[in-house]
Amino acid sequence: MEKISRFLDESLKKAGLGGRIKESKVFQYWPGIVGPSVAAKAKPRAIRQGVLLVETTSAAWSNQLTLLKPQLLEAIRQAVGPGIVKEIKFQITAWKEDRSAPREEKKFSSLGGLPELGAGEKKIIGREIAALIGDPELADTVSRFMEILKRRKDAQLASGFRECSCGSLYQGAEQRCPICRIQKK
């Protein structure tokens, strides 16, 4: 359990996704944070360096939400944790489509050549991720991501990569990865 937790943390950090998972909760919880009437007129679109960009349907909504910014920031902090959103900017956007509808899930096109995981491996990953993440939908997404990482790792090992004691994969006959050799670990 501790190994998968460490592997998950390291993998998410290496992939640059550690903070992204926390940020994604803002989008997921938005209707609950602001309420359905506001959510119908204002949608979160991006978070960049702690700044949440919210698209609104009119200048009136942007103005009203600007006045409520301190309360919105506090509600977001309570919902997803401190430090994720430090500022909110509002942008008026003419919506041509219903953006509240669930988006079609993107399929990974580069997985065709990767070996499949066995049912047992998938079950272990799913169970360990579910124990770490309380939200079932987020746990499912992270489980699928971890399965892809495992499949990629298995494919790399099968094609001649080696695993260093630090956990990195590398090519070559040396006993350690280039970084460990440089650092003389």
C-alpha positions as CSV (number, residue, x, y, z in Angstrom):
1,M,0.0,0.0,0.0
2,E,2.8,2.4,0.9
3,K,4.6,1.5,-2.3
4,I,1.6,2.3,-4.5
5,S,1.1,5.6,-2.6
6,R,4.7,6.6,-3.2
7,F,4.5,5.5,-6.8
8,L,1.3,7.5,-7.3
9,D,2.8,10.6,-5.8
10,E,6.0,10.3,-7.7
11,S,4.3,9.5,-11.0
12,L,1.9,12.4,-10.6
13,K,4.8,14.8,-9.8
14,K,6.8,13.5,-12.7
15,A,3.9,14.0,-15.0
16,G,3.2,17.4,-13.6
17,L,-0.2,16.4,-12.4
18,G,0.0,16.6,-8.6
19,G,-1.5,20.1,-8.5
20,R,-3.7,19.5,-11.5
21,I,-5.8,16.9,-9.7
22,K,-6.5,19.4,-6.9
23,E,-7.3,22.1,-9.5
24,S,-9.7,19.7,-11.3
25,K,-11.8,19.6,-8.1
26,V,-12.6,23.3,-8.7
27,F,-14.3,22.4,-12.0
28,Q,-16.0,19.3,-10.6
29,Y,-17.3,21.1,-7.5
30,W,-18.2,24.4,-9.2
31,P,-22.0,24.0,-9.2
32,G,-21.9,23.1,-5.5
33,I,-19.6,26.0,-4.6
34,V,-21.6,28.7,-6.4
35,G,-25.0,27.1,-6.6
36,P,-27.0,26.1,-9.7
37,S,-28.3,29.6,-10.7
38,V,-24.8,31.1,-10.7
39,A,-23.3,27.9,-12.3
40,A,-25.7,28.4,-15.2
41,K,-24.3,31.9,-15.9
42,A,-20.6,31.5,-14.9
43,K,-18.3,28.6,-15.8
44,P,-14.7,28.0,-14.7
45,R,-12.5,27.6,-17.7
46,A,-8.9,27.4,-16.6
47,I,-6.5,27.8,-13.7
48,R,-3.1,29.3,-14.4
49,Q,-0.6,29.9,-11.6
50,G,-3.4,30.1,-9.0
51,V,-5.6,32.4,-11.1
52,L,-9.0,30.9,-11.9
53,L,-10.5,32.2,-15.2
54,V,-14.3,32.2,-15.0
55,E,-16.4,32.9,-18.2
56,T,-19.7,34.7,-17.6
57,T,-22.7,35.3,-19.8
58,S,-22.7,39.1,-19.3
59,A,-21.0,42.2,-17.9
60,A,-23.6,42.2,-15.1
61,W,-22.7,38.7,-14.0
62,S,-19.0,39.6,-14.1
63,N,-19.6,42.7,-12.1
64,Q,-21.7,40.9,-9.5
65,L,-19.2,38.0,-9.1
66,T,-16.3,40.5,-8.8
67,L,-18.1,42.0,-5.8
68,L,-18.5,38.5,-4.4
69,K,-14.9,37.5,-5.1
70,P,-13.8,37.2,-1.4
71,Q,-16.7,34.9,-0.6
72,L,-16.0,32.9,-3.7
73,L,-12.4,32.5,-2.9
74,E,-13.3,31.3,0.7
75,A,-15.9,28.9,-0.7
76,I,-13.3,27.4,-3.1
77,R,-10.7,27.1,-0.4
78,Q,-13.2,25.2,1.8
79,A,-14.2,22.9,-1.1
80,V,-10.8,22.0,-2.5
81,G,-8.2,23.2,0.0
82,P,-6.0,26.2,0.5
83,G,-3.6,27.6,-2.1
84,I,-5.2,26.1,-5.2
85,V,-7.0,29.3,-6.3
86,K,-5.5,32.6,-5.1
87,E,-7.3,35.0,-7.5
88,I,-10.3,34.9,-9.8
89,K,-10.7,36.8,-13.1
90,F,-14.0,37.1,-14.9
91,Q,-14.4,37.2,-18.7
92,I,-17.5,37.8,-20.7
93,T,-18.1,35.1,-23.3
94,A,-21.0,34.5,-25.7
95,W,-21.8,30.8,-25.2
96,K,-22.8,29.0,-28.4
97,E,-23.1,25.6,-26.8
98,D,-24.3,24.1,-23.5
99,R,-20.9,23.9,-21.7
100,S,-22.5,22.3,-18.7
101,A,-23.1,19.1,-20.6
102,P,-20.5,16.4,-19.9
103,R,-17.7,16.4,-22.5
104,E,-17.0,13.3,-24.5
105,E,-14.1,11.5,-22.9
106,K,-10.9,11.6,-24.9
107,K,-9.5,8.3,-25.8
108,F,-5.8,7.6,-25.7
109,S,-4.7,6.8,-29.2
110,S,-1.2,5.8,-28.4
111,L,-2.0,2.8,-26.3
112,G,-2.4,0.3,-29.1
113,G,1.1,-1.1,-28.8
114,L,1.2,-1.3,-25.0
115,P,0.7,-4.7,-23.3
116,E,-2.7,-5.1,-21.5
117,L,-2.7,-5.5,-17.7
118,G,-4.2,-8.6,-16.1
119,A,-7.5,-8.4,-14.2
120,G,-5.6,-8.9,-11.0
121,E,-3.2,-6.0,-11.6
122,K,-6.1,-3.7,-12.5
123,K,-8.0,-4.7,-9.4
124,I,-5.0,-4.0,-7.2
125,I,-4.5,-0.6,-8.7
126,G,-8.2,0.3,-8.4
127,R,-8.4,-0.9,-4.8
128,E,-5.3,1.0,-3.7
129,I,-6.3,4.2,-5.5
130,A,-9.8,4.0,-4.1
131,A,-8.3,3.8,-0.6
132,L,-6.3,7.0,-1.3
133,I,-8.9,9.1,-3.0
134,G,-12.4,9.4,-1.6
135,D,-14.1,10.7,-4.7
136,P,-15.1,7.6,-6.8
137,E,-15.1,9.4,-10.2
138,L,-11.6,10.9,-9.5
139,A,-10.4,7.6,-8.2
140,D,-11.5,5.9,-11.4
141,T,-9.7,8.5,-13.5
142,V,-6.5,8.2,-11.5
143,S,-6.7,4.4,-11.7
144,R,-7.0,4.5,-15.5
145,F,-4.0,6.9,-15.6
146,M,-2.0,4.6,-13.3
147,E,-2.9,1.6,-15.5
148,I,-1.5,3.5,-18.5
149,L,1.7,4.4,-16.7
150,K,2.1,0.7,-15.6
151,R,1.4,-0.5,-19.2
152,R,4.0,2.0,-20.5
153,K,6.5,1.0,-17.9
154,D,6.0,-2.7,-18.8
155,A,6.4,-2.0,-22.5
156,Q,9.6,0.0,-21.8
157,L,11.0,-2.8,-19.7
158,A,10.1,-5.4,-22.3
159,S,11.9,-3.3,-25.0
160,G,15.2,-3.2,-23.1
161,F,14.9,-0.4,-20.6
162,R,16.3,-0.9,-17.1
163,E,14.9,0.3,-13.8
164,C,17.3,2.2,-11.5
165,S,17.1,1.9,-7.7
166,C,15.7,5.5,-7.7
167,G,12.7,4.2,-9.8
168,S,13.7,5.8,-13.1
169,L,13.8,3.8,-16.3
170,Y,16.8,4.2,-18.5
171,Q,18.6,2.5,-21.5
172,G,22.1,1.2,-21.3
173,A,24.3,-1.4,-19.6
174,E,25.2,0.7,-16.6
175,Q,23.8,-0.3,-13.2
176,R,22.3,3.2,-12.5
177,C,20.4,5.8,-14.5
178,P,22.4,8.9,-15.8
179,I,21.1,11.1,-13.0
180,C,22.2,8.7,-10.2
181,R,25.6,8.3,-11.9
182,I,26.0,12.1,-12.0
183,Q,25.0,12.4,-8.4
184,K,27.1,9.3,-7.6
185,K,24.2,7.7,-5.7
